[in-house]
Amino acid sequence: MLPKLRDADLLLFEYIAVGFSPIAICVLMNEKIENIYNKKSRLKSKIQNSLSPRKSEILGLLTK
């Protein structure tokens, strides 16, 4: 379903999909807020460029 993702990308996707705030994700991943926003942007690009037939559904989880 998802394109091949690194473990850190998959973890970020999971945190976003379940509704954690960016601040909570920062604490959980021990990252700065800017890094989380940059990683989320790169993750969205990877998914948009994938061949997954369900990419619009997956992207919807990142923008709720």
N, CA, C and O atoms as CSV, one atom per row, in Angstrom:
chain,resi,resn,atom,element,x,y,z
A,1,MET,N,N,0.828,-1.182,0.000
A,1,MET,CA,C,0.000,0.000,0.000
A,1,MET,C,C,0.876,1.251,0.000
A,1,MET,O,O,0.711,2.110,-0.866
A,2,LEU,N,N,1.791,1.370,0.939
A,2,LEU,CA,C,2.681,2.521,0.979
A,2,LEU,C,C,3.918,2.249,0.135
A,2,LEU,O,O,4.323,1.096,-0.015
A,3,PRO,N,N,4.521,3.295,-0.417
A,3,PRO,CA,C,5.790,3.084,-1.103
A,3,PRO,C,C,6.840,2.645,-0.086
A,3,PRO,O,O,6.623,2.755,1.120
A,4,LYS,N,N,7.949,2.159,-0.560
A,4,LYS,CA,C,9.004,1.727,0.350
A,4,LYS,C,C,9.463,2.918,1.180
A,4,LYS,O,O,9.961,3.910,0.647
A,5,LEU,N,N,9.286,2.803,2.490
A,5,LEU,CA,C,9.628,3.891,3.406
A,5,LEU,C,C,10.652,3.414,4.424
A,5,LEU,O,O,10.675,2.247,4.814
A,6,ARG,N,N,11.489,4.341,4.838
A,6,ARG,CA,C,12.417,4.045,5.927
A,6,ARG,C,C,11.606,3.898,7.214
A,6,ARG,O,O,10.467,4.356,7.296
A,7,ASP,N,N,12.198,3.262,8.203
A,7,ASP,CA,C,11.511,3.069,9.477
A,7,ASP,C,C,11.089,4.398,10.101
A,7,ASP,O,O,9.988,4.512,10.639
A,8,ALA,N,N,11.965,5.401,10.028
A,8,ALA,CA,C,11.638,6.709,10.617
A,8,ALA,C,C,10.471,7.366,9.882
A,8,ALA,O,O,9.637,8.018,10.511
A,9,ASP,N,N,10.402,7.203,8.557
A,9,ASP,CA,C,9.290,7.760,7.781
A,9,ASP,C,C,7.983,7.058,8.138
A,9,ASP,O,O,6.941,7.699,8.278
A,10,LEU,N,N,8.048,5.758,8.283
A,10,LEU,CA,C,6.854,4.992,8.636
A,10,LEU,C,C,6.367,5.375,10.030
A,10,LEU,O,O,5.164,5.507,10.257
A,11,LEU,N,N,7.292,5.549,10.952
A,11,LEU,CA,C,6.927,5.954,12.306
A,11,LEU,C,C,6.263,7.333,12.294
A,11,LEU,O,O,5.247,7.544,12.955
A,12,LEU,N,N,6.841,8.264,11.544
A,12,LEU,CA,C,6.242,9.590,11.414
A,12,LEU,C,C,4.837,9.489,10.832
A,12,LEU,O,O,3.912,10.128,11.333
A,13,PHE,N,N,4.672,8.696,9.783
A,13,PHE,CA,C,3.352,8.508,9.175
A,13,PHE,C,C,2.358,7.988,10.213
A,13,PHE,O,O,1.230,8.476,10.296
A,14,GLU,N,N,2.770,7.016,10.990
A,14,GLU,CA,C,1.878,6.434,12.005
A,14,GLU,C,C,1.478,7.471,13.045
A,14,GLU,O,O,0.307,7.557,13.417
A,15,TYR,N,N,2.435,8.257,13.516
A,15,TYR,CA,C,2.121,9.295,14.511
A,15,TYR,C,C,1.141,10.319,13.949
A,15,TYR,O,O,0.210,10.731,14.640
A,16,ILE,N,N,1.342,10.723,12.721
A,16,ILE,CA,C,0.439,11.697,12.098
A,16,ILE,C,C,-0.942,11.079,11.892
A,16,ILE,O,O,-1.958,11.714,12.174
A,17,ALA,N,N,-0.975,9.847,11.403
A,17,ALA,CA,C,-2.244,9.181,11.092
A,17,ALA,C,C,-3.120,8.984,12.326
A,17,ALA,O,O,-4.346,9.036,12.232
A,18,VAL,N,N,-2.501,8.758,13.475
A,18,VAL,CA,C,-3.306,8.571,14.689
A,18,VAL,C,C,-3.679,9.885,15.353
A,18,VAL,O,O,-4.438,9.904,16.322
A,19,GLY,N,N,-3.137,11.002,14.823
A,19,GLY,CA,C,-3.590,12.298,15.294
A,19,GLY,C,C,-2.694,13.008,16.287
A,19,GLY,O,O,-3.124,13.979,16.911
A,20,PHE,N,N,-1.456,12.554,16.454
A,20,PHE,CA,C,-0.555,13.258,17.358
A,20,PHE,C,C,-0.224,14.639,16.795
A,20,PHE,O,O,-0.087,14.814,15.585
A,21,SER,N,N,-0.101,15.599,17.678
A,21,SER,CA,C,0.258,16.963,17.267
A,21,SER,C,C,1.737,16.998,16.876
A,21,SER,O,O,2.512,16.131,17.281
A,22,PRO,N,N,2.122,18.004,16.089
A,22,PRO,CA,C,3.547,18.133,15.745
A,22,PRO,C,C,4.443,18.233,16.981
A,22,PRO,O,O,5.554,17.703,16.985
A,23,ILE,N,N,3.970,18.904,18.017
A,23,ILE,CA,C,4.765,19.032,19.249
A,23,ILE,C,C,4.945,17.668,19.907
A,23,ILE,O,O,6.043,17.336,20.352
A,24,ALA,N,N,3.888,16.885,19.971
A,24,ALA,CA,C,3.982,15.545,20.560
A,24,ALA,C,C,4.941,14.673,19.749
A,24,ALA,O,O,5.723,13.909,20.315
A,25,ILE,N,N,4.876,14.790,18.434
A,25,ILE,CA,C,5.765,14.022,17.567
A,25,ILE,C,C,7.215,14.426,17.810
A,25,ILE,O,O,8.105,13.576,17.812
A,26,CYS,N,N,7.456,15.714,18.013
A,26,CYS,CA,C,8.809,16.194,18.325
A,26,CYS,C,C,9.354,15.498,19.569
A,26,CYS,O,O,10.497,15.040,19.592
A,27,VAL,N,N,8.530,15.430,20.581
A,27,VAL,CA,C,8.954,14.808,21.838
A,27,VAL,C,C,9.208,13.320,21.619
A,27,VAL,O,O,10.230,12.794,22.060
A,28,LEU,N,N,8.297,12.648,20.951
A,28,LEU,CA,C,8.426,11.211,20.738
A,28,LEU,C,C,9.623,10.841,19.865
A,28,LEU,O,O,10.272,9.819,20.087
A,29,MET,N,N,9.907,11.681,18.871
A,29,MET,CA,C,10.986,11.370,17.937
A,29,MET,C,C,12.280,12.102,18.277
A,29,MET,O,O,13.291,11.934,17.596
A,30,ASN,N,N,12.247,12.920,19.340
A,30,ASN,CA,C,13.421,13.684,19.753
A,30,ASN,C,C,13.972,14.515,18.594
A,30,ASN,O,O,15.160,14.461,18.278
A,31,GLU,N,N,13.079,15.284,17.969
A,31,GLU,CA,C,13.421,16.126,16.812
A,31,GLU,C,C,12.922,17.538,17.057
A,31,GLU,O,O,12.040,17.757,17.887
A,32,LYS,N,N,13.486,18.494,16.335
A,32,LYS,CA,C,13.003,19.869,16.362
A,32,LYS,C,C,11.762,19.973,15.478
A,32,LYS,O,O,11.590,19.187,14.546
A,33,ILE,N,N,10.911,20.932,15.769
A,33,ILE,CA,C,9.658,21.109,15.025
A,33,ILE,C,C,9.915,21.322,13.537
A,33,ILE,O,O,9.162,20.820,12.702
A,34,GLU,N,N,10.971,22.060,13.198
A,34,GLU,CA,C,11.282,22.300,11.786
A,34,GLU,C,C,11.582,20.993,11.070
A,34,GLU,O,O,11.184,20.794,9.922
A,35,ASN,N,N,12.285,20.108,11.759
A,35,ASN,CA,C,12.628,18.810,11.161
A,35,ASN,C,C,11.378,17.975,10.909
A,35,ASN,O,O,11.276,17.285,9.895
A,36,ILE,N,N,10.435,18.042,11.832
A,36,ILE,CA,C,9.200,17.268,11.663
A,36,ILE,C,C,8.439,17.778,10.443
A,36,ILE,O,O,7.962,16.977,9.639
A,37,TYR,N,N,8.320,19.086,10.292
A,37,TYR,CA,C,7.614,19.635,9.139
A,37,TYR,C,C,8.329,19.299,7.829
A,37,TYR,O,O,7.679,19.002,6.827
A,38,ASN,N,N,9.663,19.343,7.834
A,38,ASN,CA,C,10.423,18.975,6.634
A,38,ASN,C,C,10.256,17.495,6.297
A,38,ASN,O,O,10.084,17.133,5.133
A,39,LYS,N,N,10.305,16.648,7.316
A,39,LYS,CA,C,10.138,15.206,7.090
A,39,LYS,C,C,8.731,14.897,6.580
A,39,LYS,O,O,8.550,14.041,5.714
A,40,LYS,N,N,7.745,15.597,7.122
A,40,LYS,CA,C,6.372,15.388,6.668
A,40,LYS,C,C,6.228,15.792,5.202
A,40,LYS,O,O,5.558,15.106,4.430
A,41,SER,N,N,6.846,16.883,4.825
A,41,SER,CA,C,6.798,17.339,3.439
A,41,SER,C,C,7.453,16.318,2.499
A,41,SER,O,O,6.910,16.004,1.439
A,42,ARG,N,N,8.616,15.809,2.894
A,42,ARG,CA,C,9.290,14.793,2.073
A,42,ARG,C,C,8.469,13.514,1.996
A,42,ARG,O,O,8.419,12.864,0.952
A,43,LEU,N,N,7.828,13.153,3.100
A,43,LEU,CA,C,6.987,11.960,3.131
A,43,LEU,C,C,5.812,12.109,2.171
A,43,LEU,O,O,5.483,11.179,1.434
A,44,LYS,N,N,5.182,13.278,2.181
A,44,LYS,CA,C,4.066,13.528,1.260
A,44,LYS,C,C,4.527,13.426,-0.192
A,44,LYS,O,O,3.813,12.878,-1.032
A,45,SER,N,N,5.702,13.944,-0.488
A,45,SER,CA,C,6.244,13.872,-1.854
A,45,SER,C,C,6.493,12.435,-2.272
A,45,SER,O,O,6.177,12.048,-3.398
A,46,LYS,N,N,7.058,11.641,-1.372
A,46,LYS,CA,C,7.304,10.228,-1.676
A,46,LYS,C,C,5.994,9.512,-2.003
A,46,LYS,O,O,5.926,8.718,-2.942
A,47,ILE,N,N,4.972,9.799,-1.229
A,47,ILE,CA,C,3.680,9.140,-1.446
A,47,ILE,C,C,3.044,9.636,-2.736
A,47,ILE,O,O,2.506,8.836,-3.501
A,48,GLN,N,N,3.094,10.939,-2.994
A,48,GLN,CA,C,2.516,11.490,-4.223
A,48,GLN,C,C,3.196,10.929,-5.465
A,48,GLN,O,O,2.548,10.740,-6.495
A,49,ASN,N,N,4.477,10.664,-5.378
A,49,ASN,CA,C,5.221,10.148,-6.522
A,49,ASN,C,C,5.189,8.628,-6.628
A,49,ASN,O,O,5.763,8.055,-7.554
A,50,SER,N,N,4.526,7.984,-5.693
A,50,SER,CA,C,4.460,6.526,-5.712
A,50,SER,C,C,3.415,6.046,-6.724
A,50,SER,O,O,2.622,6.827,-7.251
A,51,LEU,N,N,3.441,4.770,-6.970
A,51,LEU,CA,C,2.478,4.154,-7.885
A,51,LEU,C,C,1.321,3.499,-7.136
A,51,LEU,O,O,0.524,2.771,-7.727
A,52,SER,N,N,1.235,3.756,-5.858
A,52,SER,CA,C,0.188,3.154,-5.037
A,52,SER,C,C,-1.195,3.560,-5.536
A,52,SER,O,O,-1.457,4.747,-5.735
A,53,PRO,N,N,-2.074,2.596,-5.739
A,53,PRO,CA,C,-3.430,2.937,-6.184
A,53,PRO,C,C,-4.251,3.639,-5.094
A,53,PRO,O,O,-5.307,4.201,-5.385
A,54,ARG,N,N,-3.783,3.611,-3.860
A,54,ARG,CA,C,-4.520,4.215,-2.748
A,54,ARG,C,C,-3.822,5.451,-2.201
A,54,ARG,O,O,-4.042,5.835,-1.053
A,55,LYS,N,N,-2.972,6.080,-3.028
A,55,LYS,CA,C,-2.186,7.197,-2.508
A,55,LYS,C,C,-3.039,8.381,-2.076
A,55,LYS,O,O,-2.661,9.076,-1.132
A,56,SER,N,N,-4.164,8.641,-2.718
A,56,SER,CA,C,-5.004,9.759,-2.279
A,56,SER,C,C,-5.590,9.476,-0.895
A,56,SER,O,O,-5.728,10.384,-0.076
A,57,GLU,N,N,-5.927,8.241,-0.645
A,57,GLU,CA,C,-6.441,7.847,0.673
A,57,GLU,C,C,-5.339,7.988,1.743
A,57,GLU,O,O,-5.593,8.467,2.849
A,58,ILE,N,N,-4.137,7.570,1.397
A,58,ILE,CA,C,-3.004,7.660,2.306
A,58,ILE,C,C,-2.669,9.125,2.587
A,58,ILE,O,O,-2.442,9.501,3.737
A,59,LEU,N,N,-2.638,9.944,1.547
A,59,LEU,CA,C,-2.349,11.371,1.722
A,59,LEU,C,C,-3.415,12.034,2.594
A,59,LEU,O,O,-3.115,12.962,3.345
A,60,GLY,N,N,-4.637,11.569,2.495
A,60,GLY,CA,C,-5.714,12.099,3.329
A,60,GLY,C,C,-5.436,11.921,4.809
A,60,GLY,O,O,-5.847,12.742,5.627
A,61,LEU,N,N,-4.738,10.849,5.152
A,61,LEU,CA,C,-4.382,10.616,6.547
A,61,LEU,C,C,-3.337,11.619,7.038
A,61,LEU,O,O,-3.237,11.888,8.235
A,62,LEU,N,N,-2.572,12.161,6.115
A,62,LEU,CA,C,-1.526,13.120,6.501
A,62,LEU,C,C,-2.045,14.549,6.582
A,62,LEU,O,O,-1.354,15.425,7.103
A,63,THR,N,N,-3.222,14.794,6.089
A,63,THR,CA,C,-3.728,16.170,6.055
A,63,THR,C,C,-4.945,16.391,6.923
A,63,THR,O,O,-5.541,17.468,6.895
A,64,LYS,N,N,-5.322,15.387,7.692
A,64,LYS,CA,C,-6.510,15.581,8.548
A,64,LYS,C,C,-6.229,16.388,9.758
A,64,LYS,O,O,-7.129,16.629,10.562
